[in-house]
Amino acid sequence: MAGSRSTEILPSVVFGSLCFVWGSTWLGIKVGLGSLPPFLFAGMRFIIAWAVLAAWLLARRIQFPKDKGSWEVMLFLGVTQMAVPYALTFWGEQYMTAGLTALLFATLPFFVAAFAHFLVPGERLTSWKLLGMLVSFVGVAIIFSRELMLTSSSFWGGVAVVAAAGSAACANVVGKRYSESINSTVNVVVQMGVGAVLLISAGVALERSYPINLDPTSIFAVLYLSVVGSAFAFAALYWLFTRMEVTRISLFTFITPIVAVILGWVLLGERVDLNVAVGGVLILIGVVLVNRTPKAA
């Protein structure tokens, strides 16, 4: 009885940890972008995370798959889960507030639900799921209503972040579909290796003239994003794929803005007003609606 109860609780604990970690990374990205160019910054993040997880694999003597199909999936995910979303998000956030970036990336669950509807058996898009996601999205918009300013420079940044959400959503669904056949840590290590190579290559090619100012704050941001925001978070994400519906996992993008606002209030002394309370309540109502949705017969 106790073992089965812990098995049920653990995914919720991991999901909550993932929400907290990725809620804190928006602040880390903003801090790091003040000292580092976006592609090199993202590439540094993943090469350090790759080294941490690769050391873990070696210590555990976990074998890599030998079949061509598994490698095709992992390489595809390396591009669509790591390289493309992070290149677009880091580039786009240069031209927008963190709040607007978080809101636009919160379109991810809609993309996930659409892809899962066709690619994952048993995860059909229902009217209740759609309603819950819409309610949560409105909640995110209310929280960041003071920051939702589009300018001529932020428009293309916004397009980039929405495209990043679409790419990550596709990767999440494909990752879910193949989660049972590929070891989750091996999967993430290969993805991060691909992402690091592509992002650093883009940085070397396109960002040679950008200044790089590594100070204690930016170094801490890189290390935090690498070890906690990438190595732990993506290992946790792919572990969850074997235990939860991908549509429900994607709801972290609605919850992370609440975490980001609370951390801004606690760490930076930012003001928390009624918008945050109203938006937070709507987000939680939406999450409950999605999670109470019965599976389609």
N, C-alpha and C positions, 0 to 999 in steps of 0.2 A: 504493500500500500504506500509506504513512505517513498520507495523507489519510483513508483509510477507518478506520485505527486511531484517529486523533484523533476522528473522528466517533462512534466507539463509546465512547471514554473520556469525552468531554465531558459527556454526560448524567449519568454517574456522578459526575463532579466537581461539576456543578451540584446534583445531588441531595444530595451530601454537604455542600455549602455551605448548602443550604436546611435540612438537619437541624441544623447548627450554629447558624444564625441563629435559627431558631424555637425551638431549645433555650434560647437566651439570652433570648428575649423574655419567658418566664415570670417571670424575675427582674425585667426592666424593668417589666412590668405591676404586679408587687407593689410595687416602689419608687414608681411613679407614683401608685398608688392611695392611698399615704400622704399625698399632697398635693392630689389632684384627684378630683372626683366621676367615676364610671365612664363615663357617657354622653358628657359633655363631653371627658373624657380620650380616649376612643376616637375621637370626632369630630375633635379636634385632630390626632390621629395621622394620620387619613386625609386631612384637608384639606392638610396639609403634604406628604404622599406624593403626593397628586393634583397639587399644584403642581410637584413635581419631575418627575413623568412627563409632565405636560402641556408643560412647557418642553422636554423631550426630543423630544416629538412635533413641536412647532413647529420646533425646530432641524433635525429630519430631514425636515420637510414631509410627514409621513405623513398621508394623507387618512382621514377617518372614513367608514364605510360609509353608503350612501344608502338601502339597502333596509329596509323596515319589519321584516322578520324578524330581521335582525341586531340592530336596536335593541331589539326585544322580548326577545331572549336576554340582551343586556347589562344591560337594566334589571332583568330577573328575577334575574340574578346579583348585581347591585348590592344587592338586598334579601337574597337567601339566602346570598351569600358574604361580604358586608361588614356590612350593617346588623344583621341578626338575630343571627348568631353572635357578633359582637363586643359587641353590647349585652348579650346573655345571659352571655357569658364574663366580661366586666369586672364586671358586676353580681354574678354568682355567686361570683367569687373574693374579694369583700369578706368573705364569710362562711366561707371555707374556707382551708386551707393550700394553698400552691402545689402541693405534691405530690398532694393529693387532686384538685385541679383538673386537673392533668396526667393523672392516671389516668382520670378520668371523660371527659376529652376524647379519650383514647386509644380510646374506643369508635368513633371515626370510621371506621377501616378496615372494621369490620363493616357499618356503614351503607353505605359506598362499595361494598363487595363485593355487597351485596344490590341496590342500585340498578343497578350496572354489569351484573349478571347479566341484567337485563331490558332495559336501555337501550343498552348498548354491545356491538355484535357482536364475538364473539371473546373476551369477558371473562367467561366463565361461572364461577360459583362452584363450586369443586370441594372434595372432602373434604380434599385436601392444603392448599389455600389456607386453609380454615377451621381446620385443625389448626395451621398455622403462626401464624395470627393469635391463636388461643387461647393457644399457648405464649408468644408475645411479650406478650400481655396479662397473663398470670400473672407474667411477669418484671417488668413495670411495677408490679404489685401488691406484689411482694416488695420492690422497691426502696423503695417508699413505705409499707411496712407499718406503720411507726411513726407515720405521719401520717394514717392512714385512720380518722379519728374523725368520725362523723356526730353532730351535735347538733341540737336543735330549730331553731336558726338556720341551720345548714348544709344541712339537708335540701333546702329549696327552692333553695338555691344549687346543690346537686348536680343537681337536676332541670333547672335552667336550663342548666348546662354540657352535660349529655347532649343536651338539645334543640338546643343550639348545634352540637354535633357532627353531629347528624342533618341540620340545615339546611346546614352546610358540606359534608357528604358529598353531598347532593343537588346542590348547586352544583358540586362538583368533577366529578361525572359528567356533568352538563349541559355544563359548560365543556369537558370532554374531547370530548363528542360534536360540539360545534361549533368545536373548536379549529382545524380546518383552514380554515374559511371566514371567520374573523374575525381580523384582526391582533391578536396577543396583547397588545401594549402599549396599543393603542386600547381593547381589551376591558377591561383593568385600569383605565385612566383613567376610563372611563365608570362602571364599578362603584364606584370610590373616590369619584367625585363624588356618586353616589347615596347611598353609605354615609355620607359626611361630612355631607350635608344632613340625612338622617334622624336621625343620631346627635346632631348639634348641636341640631336642633329638639327632640329628646327631652330633651336636657340643659337647654335654655332653659326648657322647659315644666315639667320635674320636679325640677330641681336648683338652683333659684334660692337656696335657703337653705343650700346646701352651701358650706363655706369653700373657697377656692382659694388655695393657698400655693405659689407658684412660687419655688423656690430652685434653685441650680445643679444639684443632683442630679436633681430632677424635670424640669427643662428638658432635661438630657442624656437622661433616660429617654424623653421625648416625641420628641426629635430622632432618637435611635437607633431607636425603634420605627417612626418615620415613614419615614426614609430607608432604613435597612437592613432592618428587620423588615417593612416594607410595600412601599415602592417597588421595592426589589431583589427581595424574596422573592416577591411575587405575580407580577412579571414573569417570574421564574425558573420559578415554578409553571406558568404558562400556556405558557411555552416547552417545559417538560417534557411537557405534555399532548400535544404533537405528536410525541413521541419515545418515550414509555414508556406502559405500561398504567397506568390510573388507580388500580387496586387496589394496584399496587406503589408508586406515588408516595405513596399514603396511608400507607404504612408509616413515614413520617417521624414520625408521632405516637407510635410506639413507641420510636424512636431518640432523640427530643428529650429525654425524661426522663434518659437517660444523660448527655447534654450538660449538662443543668441541674444534675445532681448534681456533675459534675466542676467546673463553673464555681463552684458554691457552695463546693466544697472549696478551689479555687485562690484565689477572690476574697474569700470570706467566712470562710475557715477552718473550714467546717462539717465534721463528722466523717463519714468514709466507712467503713462497716463491711462485714461479710461479706454482708449482704443485697444491697448494691449489686453486688458481684461475682457472686453467684448470679443475681440478677435480670438483670444485664447479659448474662450468658452465655445465659440463656433467651431474652431478646429477640433476640439475634443468631442463635440457632438457629432461632427462629420466622421471622425475616426470610429466612434461607437456604431454609427449607422453602417459603415462598411463592414466592421467586424461582426455585426449581428446578422449580416446577410446570409441566408442559408445557401448552401451550394445548390447549383442547378441540378435537377434530376437527370 
